[in-house]
């Protein structure tokens, strides 16, 4: 297959969280009219040497069966989209991060079979959300269970937040949901100190949303100035959201950071799926 045209790539290991990622990813691919690629990679057990104690085919065969079963489900429920499968030996995190260079979107579960039960987010999803070259959706919570419809986006006027707002508007259109932008003040800064900056960001947000409404007539949009730090404001608003969208880094984040502190907190603690836009 063409590695530059993966469409929507889903990391799949058969876990309940990966199953939610498959459902979301298949719907994304159908809505975007792009291929769906179901991906799986495995690490060799630390106590074994590859190819000696365990023949490669004994590991490769169940991996291929796993992704083929997932692909068959996607084809049944979304018959109009091309569905591909990819398997590889090695780190799942590195595998998905490398594939992100040729994908429109990566969708991963928050915890796979290898994650510890008490972890807020699995090592694979955290790594991919930090390092991917394309937007990443990490499946968290169950919006259907809560009846949540709103697509929420954090906005501060930075280039990353503008990209996040555009992504959120497109997702809201696909889902038939309203989009709601929240502009909060930065951590450890008083609300009064950033009011002027936030009012300016509010104007930028409306400019972006009005442009999106021209592309997607009927898109419902709103902008809120929150009188609290971004982390707290977004976690509170996310209770009513079916998707939370954040930029990888906002204003004031160190340039060397792979993922900003607010974005990282959302990936680990949000009650709904989180999209990180790079």
C-alpha positions in Angstrom: 0.0 0.0 0.0 1.0 3.6 -0.4 2.5 4.7 2.9 1.8 8.4 2.0 -2.0 7.7 1.8 -2.9 5.8 5.0 -5.9 8.0 5.6 -7.1 7.4 9.2 -4.8 5.0 11.0 -6.0 3.2 14.1 -3.8 1.5 16.6 -5.5 -1.8 17.5 -4.7 -4.5 20.0 -8.1 -5.9 20.7 -8.5 -4.1 24.1 -11.8 -2.4 24.9 -10.1 1.0 24.5 -8.7 0.0 21.1 -12.2 -1.2 20.0 -13.5 2.3 20.7 -10.6 3.7 18.7 -11.6 1.4 15.8 -15.2 2.6 15.9 -14.3 6.3 16.0 -11.6 5.8 13.3 -13.8 4.0 10.9 -16.5 6.7 11.2 -13.8 9.3 10.6 -12.5 7.6 7.5 -16.1 7.3 6.2 -16.8 11.0 6.9 -13.6 12.1 5.3 -13.9 9.7 2.4 -10.3 8.4 2.9 -8.9 4.9 3.6 -8.9 3.3 7.0 -5.7 1.6 8.1 -5.8 -0.8 11.0 -2.4 -1.1 12.6 -0.8 -3.5 15.1 2.8 -3.9 16.3 4.3 -6.1 19.0 7.4 -6.1 21.1 9.3 -9.3 21.7 9.2 -10.5 25.3 12.3 -9.3 27.1 13.4 -12.8 28.1 13.4 -14.2 24.6 15.6 -13.7 21.6 13.6 -13.0 18.4 13.6 -16.0 16.0 15.2 -18.4 18.5 12.9 -19.5 21.3 9.7 -18.3 19.5 9.4 -18.6 15.7 8.5 -15.3 14.1 5.4 -16.7 12.4 3.9 -17.8 15.7 3.7 -14.2 16.7 3.0 -12.7 13.3 0.0 -15.0 12.5 -2.2 -13.9 15.5 -1.3 -10.3 14.9 -2.5 -10.6 11.3 -5.7 -12.4 12.4 -6.3 -9.6 14.9 -6.2 -6.7 12.4 -8.0 -8.7 9.7 -11.0 -9.3 12.1 -11.0 -5.5 12.9 -10.8 -4.7 9.2 -13.7 -7.1 8.4 -15.9 -5.3 11.1 -15.0 -1.9 9.5 -15.9 -3.1 6.0 -19.3 -4.4 7.2 -20.2 -1.2 8.9 -18.7 1.2 6.4 -18.7 -0.6 3.1 -17.8 2.5 1.1 -14.3 3.0 2.4 -11.0 1.1 1.5 -9.7 -0.7 4.6 -6.1 -1.7 4.9 -4.1 -3.6 7.6 -0.5 -3.2 8.7 1.5 -5.2 11.2 5.1 -5.0 12.3 7.5 -6.3 14.9 8.8 -3.6 17.3 7.6 -0.8 19.5 3.9 0.1 18.9 4.7 3.7 19.9 7.5 4.1 17.3 5.4 2.2 14.7 2.4 4.6 15.0 4.6 7.7 15.2 6.4 6.7 12.0 3.1 6.0 10.2 1.7 9.4 11.3 3.9 11.1 8.6 1.7 9.5 6.0 -1.7 9.7 7.8 -4.4 12.3 8.0 -5.3 11.2 11.5 -4.1 8.7 14.2 -6.7 7.2 16.6 -5.6 5.3 19.6 -7.1 3.9 22.8 -6.1 5.4 26.1 -5.0 2.1 27.5 -4.1 -1.1 25.7 -3.7 -4.7 26.9 -0.2 -3.9 28.1 -1.1 -0.9 30.2 -1.3 -1.0 34.0 -4.9 -0.8 35.3 -4.3 2.3 37.4 -2.6 4.3 34.7 -4.4 7.5 33.6 -3.2 7.0 30.0 -1.1 4.2 28.4 2.5 4.7 27.4 1.7 4.1 23.7 -1.1 6.7 23.5 0.9 9.3 25.5 4.0 8.8 23.3 2.0 9.0 20.0 0.0 12.1 21.1 3.3 13.8 22.0 5.3 13.0 18.9 3.0 12.4 15.9 3.2 14.4 12.7 -0.6 14.6 12.3 -3.6 15.1 14.6 -4.1 12.3 17.2 -7.3 11.3 18.9 -6.9 9.5 22.2 -10.1 7.7 23.2 -11.2 8.5 26.8 -14.5 8.1 28.5 -17.8 7.3 26.8 -19.6 10.4 25.4 -22.6 8.3 24.4 -23.0 7.1 27.9 -23.2 10.7 29.1 -25.3 11.9 26.1 -22.6 14.6 25.4 -22.8 16.3 22.0 -20.6 19.4 22.1 -17.1 19.6 20.5 -15.0 21.6 22.9 -11.7 23.4 21.9 -9.2 25.3 24.0 -8.1 28.5 22.3 -5.5 31.1 23.2 -4.7 32.7 19.8 -1.5 30.7 19.2 -1.0 29.0 15.8 -1.5 25.6 17.4 -4.8 26.7 18.9 -5.9 28.1 15.6 -5.2 24.7 14.0 -7.1 23.1 16.8 -10.1 25.4 16.3 -10.2 24.5 12.6 -10.0 20.8 13.4 -12.8 21.2 16.0 -15.1 23.0 13.6 -14.6 20.2 11.0 -15.3 17.5 13.5 -18.4 19.3 14.8 -19.7 19.5 11.2 -19.1 15.8 10.7 -20.7 14.9 14.0 -23.6 17.3 13.6 -22.6 19.0 16.9 -22.1 22.5 18.1 -18.5 23.7 18.6 -17.6 25.6 21.8 -14.3 27.5 22.2 -13.0 28.2 25.7 -10.5 30.9 26.3 -9.0 30.7 29.8 -6.0 32.4 31.5 -2.7 30.6 31.8 -1.6 28.7 34.8 -0.2 30.7 37.7 -1.5 34.0 36.2 -4.4 36.0 37.6 -7.5 36.4 35.5 -7.2 40.2 35.5 -3.6 40.1 34.2 -4.6 38.3 31.0 -8.1 39.8 30.4 -6.9 42.0 27.5 -5.1 39.1 25.8 -8.1 36.9 26.2 -10.5 39.5 24.7 -8.1 39.8 21.8 -8.2 36.0 21.5 -11.9 36.0 21.6 -12.0 38.2 18.4 -9.6 35.9 16.7 -11.7 32.9 17.6 -14.8 34.4 16.2 -12.9 35.4 13.0 -11.9 31.7 12.6 -15.3 30.4 13.4 -17.1 32.7 11.0 -14.8 31.5 8.2 -15.6 27.9 9.1 -19.4 28.7 9.1 -19.0 29.9 5.5 -17.6 26.5 4.6 -20.0 24.6 6.9 -23.4 26.5 6.8 -25.5 25.7 9.8 -22.5 25.1 12.1 -23.4 26.3 15.6 -20.6 28.0 17.4 -19.9 29.8 20.7 -17.0 31.3 22.5 -16.5 31.6 26.3 -14.1 33.6 28.3 -13.4 31.5 31.4 -12.4 33.2 34.7 -10.1 30.3 35.7 -6.9 28.5 34.6 -7.0 26.6 31.3 -6.6 23.2 32.9 -9.5 23.6 35.3 -11.7 25.3 32.8 -11.3 22.7 30.1 -11.7 19.7 32.4 -14.9 21.2 33.8 -16.3 22.0 30.3 -15.3 18.6 29.0 -18.0 17.0 31.1 -20.5 18.1 28.5 -18.3 17.3 25.4 -18.2 14.4 23.0 -14.7 15.5 22.0 -12.1 17.9 23.4 -9.6 19.5 20.9 -6.3 21.1 22.0 -3.2 22.3 20.2 0.0 20.6 21.0 1.5 23.7 22.5 -0.1 27.1 23.4 1.2 30.5 24.2 3.9 30.6 26.8 4.9 26.9 26.3 8.6 26.3 26.0 9.5 25.7 22.3 11.3 22.4 23.1 8.2 20.8 24.7 6.8 17.9 22.7 3.4 18.5 24.3 2.3 21.5 26.4 1.4 21.1 30.0 -2.3 21.8 29.4 -2.5 19.4 26.4 -0.7 16.8 28.4 -3.1 17.1 31.3 -6.1 16.7 29.0 -4.7 13.6 27.4 -4.2 12.1 30.9 -7.4 13.3 32.7 -10.2 14.5 30.4 -13.5 12.6 30.7 -14.0 12.5 26.9 -11.9 11.7 23.8 -9.1 14.2 23.3 -7.7 15.3 19.9 -4.2 16.8 19.9 -3.5 18.9 16.9 0.2 19.3 15.9 
